[in-house]
Amino acid sequence: MTKIDIFSGFLGAGKTTLIKKLLQEAMDASKVVLIENEFGEIGIDGGFLKEAGVEIKEMNQGCICCSLVGDFGASLAEVLEKYQPERILIEPSGVGKLSDVMKAVQDVDSDVEVTLNSAVVVVDANKCKMYAKNFGEFFLNQIEHAGTIILSRTAGISESKLATAMEIIREHNEKATIITTPWDELDGKQILETIEKAKDLEAELMAEVAHQHHEHDEHCTCGCHDHDHDHHHHDHEEHEHHHHEHDEHCTCGCHDHHHDHEGHHHHHADEVFTSWGMETPTAYTATEIEAILKKLEEEENYGIILRAKGMVPAGDGTWVNFDYVPGESNVRPGVAEVTGKICVIGSKLQEEKLKKLFEK
């Protein structure tokens, strides 16, 4: 039996950091496969994305890391049959809907017995309110379907900001276990135990996702007409919008959670979020990168930038790595890469202007 744990979270929330902590402190990494399902033209974390199948990447603490591209279900079945690991950790794209990932795992057709063990969401406590307002359809879907919600960046946060984050989470998920203690103060084993204890809720949420994705009538025996699920199903309808064509003049409010739901529009991540990337041999100093990242705050010039990441040569034999989420950037020394790479993810990106910004 292979346990599957999904570690979801919006872009830049800290999913990778959390997974590394669990692999180092709480799991036998040699029996774990980590799957990253990335969003974007250039997979900064995993080299180039292949058209289909499984791309094996670097080993991490003895753990096999791979990217699934193309048919997620078929690729997952391939990993299960090839490695038969005790545990698979799935780190989906930061802009995917958690319910969609859970459904894909439940539908996997494999000879290896699997169980969807947990659905964990990492939430940046500082950005919870902003993401709920601007990207509610994706961000809140993750919160609604989580069994465990782990807040990141809580060290030094104000009590009022933390309280606001908790209010938003509880408004959309009354039962999930929430971890608010800074990660440095917790051992990976404590975090894993907490995730494992949230199992009863997981089972309920898994069943709920299954109900939401199939047609049923009054003769249905799936239990979706139980009181509990009636309630949840209603909640789900509030947030599920059916797809329609739209352009830049669209007034459906897909970029704002607080809109009129009567139109029932459904958006896929690749309609609302876009990514722009470039490869470059150009050298940049850390100071130049910091100045560029500061400019990404200018929405009117570059669009709504949610995440930027890259590794570029510094020109003196060293490399500069950078990460950016709104209001926060991190520029640090990095190891040499085969070529410089830059990736920006957001909404309404001004690609030509971004290109000019990074060109020297």
ZAMARGU-4260 file (C-alpha; in steps of 0.2 Angstrom, whole numbers, plus 5000, padded with zeros to 4 digits):
<rodrens>
0) 5000/5000/5000 | 5007/5017/4995 | 5002/5032/5004 | 5000/5048/4994 | 5001/5065/5003
5) 4997/5081/4993 | 5007/5097/4999 | 4998/5111/4990 | 5000/5130/4993 | 4999/5146/4983
10) 5015/5151/4974 | 5030/5155/4986 | 5021/5149/5001 | 5035/5138/5006 | 5030/5120/5001
15) 5047/5115/4996 | 5055/5121/5012 | 5042/5111/5022 | 5044/5095/5012 | 5063/5096/5014
20) 5061/5098/5033 | 5049/5082/5033 | 5062/5072/5023 | 5076/5077/5034 | 5068/5075/5051
25) 5053/5063/5049 | 5053/5052/5034 | 5064/5038/5028 | 5068/5047/5012 | 5074/5031/5003
30) 5056/5025/5003 | 5049/5041/4997 | 5045/5048/4979 | 5043/5067/4978 | 5033/5072/4963
35) 5033/5090/4957 | 5019/5096/4945 | 5025/5113/4939 | 5016/5127/4930 | 5026/5138/4918
40) 5035/5138/4902 | 5052/5136/4911 | 5052/5124/4926 | 5065/5133/4936 | 5066/5119/4949
45) 5067/5105/4936 | 5076/5110/4920 | 5065/5109/4905 | 5048/5102/4905 | 5046/5087/4894
50) 5031/5085/4883 | 5024/5069/4892 | 5029/5056/4905 | 5040/5056/4920 | 5056/5067/4921
55) 5068/5060/4935 | 5077/5074/4943 | 5091/5075/4957 | 5090/5064/4972 | 5086/5073/4988
60) 5091/5065/5005 | 5090/5048/4995 | 5072/5053/4989 | 5068/5051/4971 | 5062/5067/4963
65) 5052/5068/4947 | 5041/5079/4937 | 5025/5073/4929 | 5020/5082/4913 | 5006/5078/4901
70) 4994/5065/4907 | 4996/5066/4926 | 4986/5050/4929 | 4996/5039/4917 | 5013/5046/4924
75) 5008/5043/4942 | 5003/5025/4938 | 5021/5024/4930 | 5029/5030/4945 | 5019/5018/4957
80) 5023/5003/4946 | 5041/5007/4944 | 5046/5011/4962 | 5032/5005/4973 | 5037/5017/4986
85) 5030/5018/5004 | 5025/5036/5001 | 5023/5048/4987 | 5023/5066/4991 | 5015/5077/4977
90) 5019/5095/4977 | 5007/5102/4964 | 5008/5119/4955 | 5005/5133/4966 | 4990/5139/4955
95) 4981/5122/4953 | 4965/5118/4962 | 4968/5106/4976 | 4951/5097/4972 | 4957/5094/4955
100) 4973/5086/4961 | 4964/5075/4974 | 4952/5069/4960 | 4967/5065/4948 | 4975/5054/4962
105) 4958/5045/4966 | 4956/5041/4947 | 4973/5034/4945 | 4973/5017/4937 | 4987/5006/4944
110) 4990/4989/4950 | 4998/4996/4965 | 4986/4999/4979 | 4986/5017/4984 | 4977/5028/4997
115) 4976/5046/4997 | 4983/5049/5015 | 4982/5068/5017 | 4979/5085/5009 | 4990/5098/5016
120) 4990/5116/5012 | 5004/5129/5016 | 4997/5146/5018 | 5008/5162/5019 | 5001/5170/5034
125) 5006/5188/5028 | 4997/5186/5011 | 4982/5176/5016 | 4970/5191/5015 | 4977/5198/4998
130) 4977/5181/4990 | 4959/5177/4996 | 4953/5194/4988 | 4962/5193/4972 | 4963/5175/4968
135) 4949/5168/4978 | 4944/5154/4966 | 4961/5145/4967 | 4967/5150/4984 | 4951/5147/4993
140) 4949/5130/4984 | 4965/5124/4992 | 4959/5130/5010 | 4942/5122/5008 | 4949/5105/5003
145) 4963/5104/5016 | 4964/5092/5031 | 4979/5101/5038 | 4983/5119/5035 | 5001/5125/5039
150) 5004/5143/5041 | 5021/5149/5035 | 5031/5165/5039 | 5022/5167/5056 | 5039/5171/5065
155) 5037/5190/5070 | 5020/5192/5063 | 5008/5204/5071 | 4994/5196/5081 | 4981/5205/5071
160) 4988/5199/5055 | 4988/5181/5061 | 4970/5183/5068 | 4964/5189/5051 | 4973/5174/5042
165) 4964/5162/5054 | 4947/5170/5052 | 4948/5169/5033 | 4954/5150/5035 | 4940/5146/5047
170) 4927/5155/5036 | 4931/5142/5022 | 4936/5127/5032 | 4929/5124/5050 | 4938/5107/5053
175) 4955/5107/5047 | 4970/5106/5059 | 4980/5123/5058 | 4998/5124/5063 | 5003/5142/5067
180) 5019/5139/5077 | 5035/5145/5067 | 5043/5130/5059 | 5060/5132/5067 | 5052/5129/5084
185) 5044/5112/5078 | 5052/5096/5074 | 5047/5088/5057 | 5040/5073/5067 | 5028/5084/5076
190) 5022/5091/5060 | 5020/5074/5052 | 5011/5067/5067 | 4999/5082/5066 | 4995/5078/5048
195) 4993/5060/5051 | 4980/5064/5065 | 4969/5074/5053 | 4965/5058/5044 | 4946/5057/5049
200) 4944/5074/5041 | 4954/5069/5026 | 4942/5054/5023 | 4927/5066/5023 | 4935/5078/5012
205) 4941/5064/4999 | 4923/5058/4999 | 4917/5076/4996 | 4928/5078/4981 | 4922/5062/4973
210) 4904/5068/4976 | 4907/5084/4967 | 4914/5076/4952 | 4900/5064/4948 | 4882/5065/4943
215) 4870/5058/4955 | 4851/5057/4958 | 4840/5052/4973 | 4844/5034/4971 | 4862/5037/4973
220) 4870/5028/4987 | 4886/5038/4988 | 4880/5047/5004 | 4880/5064/4996 | 4863/5067/5003
225) 4869/5065/5021 | 4867/5081/5031 | 4885/5085/5032 | 4888/5083/5013 | 4873/5092/5009
230) 4880/5107/5018 | 4897/5105/5010 | 4890/5102/4993 | 4881/5119/4994 | 4897/5128/4999
235) 4906/5120/4984 | 4892/5126/4972 | 4896/5144/4978 | 4914/5143/4972 | 4912/5132/4957
240) 4910/5142/4941 | 4907/5135/4924 | 4919/5139/4910 | 4915/5152/4897 | 4925/5162/4884
245) 4932/5178/4890 | 4945/5191/4884 | 4953/5206/4892 | 4936/5216/4892 | 4928/5202/4902
250) 4919/5209/4917 | 4915/5192/4925 | 4927/5197/4939 | 4938/5182/4937 | 4952/5191/4945
255) 4942/5196/4961 | 4934/5183/4973 | 4921/5196/4979 | 4910/5196/4963 | 4893/5191/4959
260) 4892/5172/4957 | 4876/5172/4947 | 4886/5170/4930 | 4894/5154/4937 | 4910/5155/4927
265) 4924/5142/4929 | 4942/5146/4926 | 4957/5135/4923 | 4974/5141/4931 | 4981/5144/4913
270) 4967/5156/4909 | 4970/5167/4924 | 4988/5165/4927 | 5002/5166/4914 | 5020/5163/4915
275) 5034/5172/4906 | 5052/5166/4906 | 5069/5168/4898 | 5086/5160/4897 | 5100/5172/4898
280) 5119/5171/4898 | 5119/5189/4904 | 5128/5193/4921 | 5119/5203/4935 | 5125/5209/4951
285) 5114/5205/4967 | 5111/5224/4968 | 5104/5225/4950 | 5093/5210/4953 | 5086/5218/4969
290) 5082/5234/4959 | 5073/5224/4946 | 5063/5215/4959 | 5058/5231/4967 | 5051/5237/4950
295) 5040/5221/4949 | 5028/5229/4962 | 5023/5241/4948 | 5007/5233/4943 | 5002/5246/4930
300) 5019/5243/4921 | 5021/5224/4922 | 5005/5216/4928 | 5001/5207/4944 | 5017/5198/4948
305) 5014/5184/4961 | 5030/5175/4959 | 5047/5177/4951 | 5062/5165/4952 | 5078/5164/4944
310) 5097/5160/4944 | 5109/5170/4934 | 5128/5172/4933 | 5136/5186/4942 | 5150/5188/4930
315) 5164/5185/4943 | 5162/5166/4943 | 5148/5166/4956 | 5129/5165/4953 | 5115/5175/4960
320) 5098/5166/4964 | 5082/5175/4968 | 5065/5173/4974 | 5051/5186/4974 | 5033/5186/4981
325) 5024/5203/4983 | 5032/5213/4996 | 5046/5201/4999 | 5062/5196/4989 | 5076/5185/4993
330) 5093/5187/4983 | 5107/5175/4988 | 5123/5167/4981 | 5119/5151/4971 | 5128/5137/4962
335) 5132/5137/4944 | 5119/5132/4931 | 5121/5127/4913 | 5113/5144/4908 | 5104/5158/4917
340) 5085/5156/4919 | 5072/5168/4924 | 5053/5164/4927 | 5039/5176/4931 | 5021/5170/4935
345) 5006/5181/4938 | 4991/5188/4930 | 4989/5201/4915 | 5008/5200/4913 | 5016/5213/4901
350) 5028/5202/4893 | 5037/5214/4882 | 5040/5226/4897 | 5046/5212/4908 | 5058/5207/4894
355) 5065/5225/4893 | 5066/5225/4912 | 5077/5210/4913 | 5087/5214/4897 | 5104/5224/4899
</rodrens>
